[in-house]
Amino acid sequence: MQVNTTDDMKHYLLKRGLRPRSDFAKAVGIEKPRT
């Protein structure tokens, strides 16, 4: 069984207290969500 690379990266970043650039921007409120 192969692990999803994208999902694995998300877990890896979340473990380090980080988030994907898009999610991070949304969380911080720097970048406005696209409509």
Secondary structure, DSSP 8 states (H G I E B T S, - for coil): ----HHHHHHHHHHHTT---HHHHHHHHT-S----
